Structure formats: structure tokens, C-alpha cells
Amino acid sequence: MVHLLALAPLSLLAWRAWLVARGIDIDALGPDPVAAIEHELGQWALRLLLLTLAVTPLRQLTGQPVLLRFRRMLGLYAFAYASLHFAAWLGLDLGGYWRQVFEEIARRPYVTAGFAAWLLLLPLALTSTRGWMRRLGRHWGRLHRLAYAIAVLAVLHFWWIVKSDYREPLLYAAILALLLGWRMARRLARPRTSARPEQQQRGQGRGDADRGQQQPGEP
């Protein structure tokens, strides 16, 4: 069901693009089909990324560890939509003028932010397997905390693209601020709620503080 829901926006977009390409409904993607394709792919990449970051807070609020099963899947779908967004920009917007790629990245701040977000997503997608979790150990969790920086860059990318109506990027920024605030509050509360009981039970100092830290797999 999660696979179907994640693929539904892409399927609908492909159907509308097919209608335009065949001349059945030339307005299916609006007056600027290329911009519509890029916008929707990028928008769904951001939505799925924020949903991925919301899994851990939802698990902590509901006490349902089963939710963690879907985090990696949602993260990979976010990367897939971001890659398609990037590919649409390269193939449809630049139209094969590859020499302009780095010029555009360096010259336009919103392109710089978007490219940086995709570039940081790449190692997260490559190390999302359980094998890489075992190889990296505690470093895996530290690496995947980059997801929050990626989300900040993605929100900035969307914000700078919008020219007039900022309500939608403001909504995404508010959701991200809430997720970051939740994580910060948990980190500030951890020494009082988890490290002290550990010290009382085991009589260890810094080693128990390390045990109170977030485990790999909970970015």
C-alpha cells in the first residue's frame, strides 16, 4: 500500500504527460508543461522527505515501532523523486546544453541549494541498506542526520523558486521547524530522563551517557 501511494503521483504525472504528448489534452499540464513536470516532481520529493523525517517523532508519540519499517522506503522514494526532478531539469529545461549545468548551479542560488540537497541525498540513499548500517555502526546515524540539512536546503530551494505566493513553502518550512524543534527538545531532555537513571543503576559516568544517545537508524 505504501508503494502504491508513493508511486501514485508519478503515475498521474506520467498519464498527464502522455495526454499532452499525444495531443489528447494539451492543457493537462497547464500552459508550461516542462515547469509543471519539474515542479510536481520536486514538490513530491520534498513532501516525502519531510514525511520520512516525521516517522521517528510519530513512533515516539504513538509508541508504534512498526512505523520505522517504512522510513527507509519513504526516504528512497524521496531520493527517486528528487533524482527525477533533477533529470527533468537537465533534460527538459536545459535541453541537452550540458555546458550550462555548472554555470547554472554556480549562478543561481536556488539551483545551488537544490543541487546541494540532491548531492547530500546520494550517500544517504547508497548507505540505506542494513549491510551499510552494520559496516558504519554508530557513524551510520551521524551520516543520516544530514537528512535535516537536506530538508533545509530543499525548503530554501522551493522558497527561492516561488515568486509571489509563499504560503506553500511557508507551510513546509513550518513543518520542518516543528520536526527540528521536536528533535532538539528530545536531545535537551535526554540527560535528565535517560542518562541519570543509567548512572544510578550502573554507577558509570560517560559510558552511560553514551548509551543514552540516539541509536543508529533514528535520524
C-alpha positions as CSV (number, residue, x, y, z in Angstrom):
1,M,0.0,0.0,0.0
2,V,2.8,2.4,0.8
3,H,4.5,1.6,-2.5
4,L,1.2,2.3,-4.4
5,L,0.7,5.6,-2.5
6,A,4.3,6.7,-3.2
7,L,4.0,5.8,-6.9
8,A,0.6,7.3,-7.4
9,P,1.8,11.0,-8.0
10,L,4.4,9.8,-10.5
11,S,1.8,7.6,-12.3
12,L,-0.7,10.5,-12.5
13,L,2.0,12.9,-13.8
14,A,3.1,10.3,-16.5
15,W,-0.5,10.0,-17.6
16,R,-1.0,13.7,-17.9
17,A,2.3,14.0,-19.8
18,W,1.1,11.2,-22.2
19,L,-2.1,13.1,-22.8
20,V,-0.1,16.2,-23.8
21,A,2.4,14.3,-25.9
22,R,-0.4,12.5,-27.9
23,G,-2.4,15.8,-28.3
24,I,-5.4,14.4,-26.5
25,D,-5.4,17.1,-23.8
26,I,-2.7,19.7,-24.5
27,D,-3.7,21.6,-21.3
28,A,-3.3,18.6,-19.0
29,L,-0.1,20.1,-17.6
30,G,-1.0,23.7,-17.8
31,P,0.5,26.4,-20.0
32,D,4.1,25.3,-19.2
33,P,4.3,21.5,-19.2
34,V,8.1,21.4,-18.5
35,A,7.7,23.7,-15.5
36,A,4.7,21.6,-14.3
37,I,6.7,18.4,-14.5
38,E,9.7,19.8,-12.7
39,H,7.6,21.4,-10.0
40,E,5.5,18.4,-9.2
41,L,8.5,16.0,-9.1
42,G,10.4,18.4,-6.8
43,Q,7.3,19.0,-4.6
44,W,6.7,15.3,-4.0
45,A,10.4,14.8,-3.3
46,L,10.1,17.5,-0.5
47,R,6.9,16.0,0.8
48,L,8.3,12.5,1.0
49,L,11.5,13.8,2.7
50,L,9.5,15.6,5.4
51,L,7.3,12.5,5.8
52,T,10.5,10.4,6.3
53,L,11.8,12.8,8.9
54,A,8.4,12.6,10.7
55,V,8.5,8.8,11.1
56,T,10.7,8.9,14.2
57,P,8.6,11.6,16.1
58,L,5.4,9.7,15.2
59,R,6.9,6.5,16.5
60,Q,7.9,8.2,19.7
61,L,4.5,9.8,20.2
62,T,2.5,6.7,19.3
63,G,4.8,4.0,20.7
64,Q,4.4,2.1,17.5
65,P,7.9,0.8,16.4
66,V,6.3,-0.7,13.3
67,L,6.4,2.8,11.7
68,L,10.2,2.5,11.5
69,R,9.7,-0.2,8.8
70,F,8.5,2.5,6.3
71,R,11.2,5.1,7.0
72,R,13.8,3.7,4.6
73,M,11.2,3.1,1.9
74,L,9.9,6.7,2.1
75,G,13.5,8.1,2.1
76,L,14.4,6.1,-1.0
77,Y,11.2,7.4,-2.8
78,A,12.1,10.9,-1.8
79,F,15.5,10.4,-3.4
80,A,13.9,8.9,-6.5
81,Y,11.6,11.9,-7.0
82,A,14.5,14.3,-6.3
83,S,16.5,12.4,-9.0
84,L,13.7,12.6,-11.5
85,H,13.3,16.3,-10.7
86,F,17.0,16.8,-11.3
87,A,16.8,14.8,-14.5
88,A,13.8,16.7,-15.8
89,W,15.7,20.0,-15.2
90,L,18.7,18.6,-17.1
91,G,16.8,17.0,-20.0
92,L,13.7,19.2,-20.4
93,D,14.7,22.6,-19.2
94,L,18.4,22.8,-20.3
95,G,17.5,20.7,-23.4
96,G,20.8,18.9,-23.6
97,Y,23.0,22.0,-23.2
98,W,25.3,20.3,-20.7
99,R,27.8,23.1,-20.7
100,Q,25.3,25.3,-18.9
101,V,24.8,22.9,-16.0
102,F,27.7,24.1,-13.7
103,E,27.2,27.7,-14.9
104,E,23.5,27.5,-13.7
105,I,24.5,25.8,-10.4
106,A,27.0,28.5,-9.7
107,R,25.0,31.5,-10.9
108,R,21.5,30.8,-9.5
109,P,21.2,30.3,-5.7
110,Y,18.0,28.2,-5.9
111,V,19.7,25.8,-8.3
112,T,22.8,25.7,-6.0
113,A,20.6,24.8,-3.0
114,G,18.6,22.2,-4.9
115,F,21.8,20.6,-6.3
116,A,23.4,20.5,-2.9
117,A,20.4,18.8,-1.4
118,W,20.4,16.1,-4.1
119,L,24.1,15.7,-3.8
120,L,23.8,15.1,0.0
121,L,20.9,12.7,-0.6
122,L,23.1,10.5,-2.7
123,P,25.3,9.0,0.1
124,L,22.2,8.5,2.2
125,A,20.5,6.5,-0.5
126,L,23.6,4.4,-1.2
127,T,24.1,3.6,2.5
128,S,20.4,2.9,3.3
129,T,20.8,-0.9,3.4
130,R,21.3,-3.0,6.5
131,G,24.7,-4.1,5.3
132,W,25.9,-0.5,5.4
133,M,24.3,0.0,8.8
134,R,26.4,-2.8,10.1
135,R,29.6,-1.6,8.4
136,L,29.2,2.0,9.6
137,G,27.9,1.3,13.1
138,R,27.4,4.4,15.1
139,H,28.7,6.5,12.2
140,W,25.6,5.5,10.2
141,G,23.3,7.5,12.4
142,R,25.6,10.5,12.3
143,L,25.7,10.4,8.5
144,H,22.0,10.1,8.2
145,R,21.4,13.2,10.3
146,L,22.3,15.0,7.2
147,A,18.7,14.5,6.3
148,Y,17.8,17.6,8.3
149,A,20.3,19.7,6.5
150,I,19.0,18.3,3.2
151,A,15.4,19.3,4.2
152,V,16.6,22.8,5.0
153,L,18.2,23.1,1.6
154,A,15.2,21.7,-0.2
155,V,12.8,24.2,1.6
156,L,15.2,27.0,0.6
157,H,15.3,25.7,-3.0
158,F,11.5,25.8,-3.2
159,W,11.2,29.1,-1.4
160,W,13.5,30.8,-3.9
161,I,11.7,29.4,-6.9
162,V,8.3,30.8,-5.8
163,K,7.9,34.3,-6.9
164,S,4.7,35.6,-5.3
165,D,2.6,33.1,-3.2
166,Y,4.8,32.0,-0.3
167,R,2.1,30.1,1.6
168,E,3.1,26.6,0.4
169,P,6.9,27.0,1.1
170,L,6.0,28.6,4.4
171,L,3.9,25.5,5.3
172,Y,6.9,23.2,4.5
173,A,9.2,25.5,6.5
174,A,6.8,25.4,9.5
175,I,6.7,21.5,9.3
176,L,10.4,21.3,9.1
177,A,10.8,23.8,12.1
178,L,8.4,21.6,14.1
179,L,10.4,18.4,13.3
180,L,13.7,20.2,14.2
181,G,12.2,21.6,17.4
182,W,11.0,18.1,18.4
183,R,14.4,16.6,17.9
184,M,16.1,19.5,19.8
185,A,13.7,19.2,22.7
186,R,14.3,15.4,22.9
187,R,18.1,16.0,23.0
188,L,17.8,18.6,25.7
189,A,15.6,16.4,27.8
190,R,17.7,13.2,27.4
191,P,20.3,13.9,30.1
192,R,17.5,14.4,32.7
193,T,15.3,11.5,31.7
194,S,17.7,8.8,30.5
195,A,21.3,9.4,31.5
196,R,20.7,9.9,35.2
197,P,18.8,6.6,35.7
198,E,21.6,4.9,33.9
199,Q,24.2,6.4,36.2
200,Q,22.2,5.3,39.3
201,Q,21.8,1.7,38.1
202,R,25.3,1.1,36.8
203,G,27.4,3.7,38.5
204,Q,29.1,4.6,35.3
205,G,29.5,8.2,34.0
206,R,30.5,8.9,30.5
207,G,29.8,5.4,29.2
208,D,26.2,5.5,30.3
209,A,25.8,9.0,28.8
210,D,26.9,7.4,25.5
211,R,24.2,4.8,26.0
212,G,21.6,7.5,26.3
213,Q,22.4,8.8,22.9
214,Q,20.2,8.1,20.0
215,Q,20.9,4.8,18.3
216,P,21.8,4.5,14.6
217,G,18.8,4.3,12.4
218,E,16.9,7.2,14.2
219,P,17.9,10.4,12.3
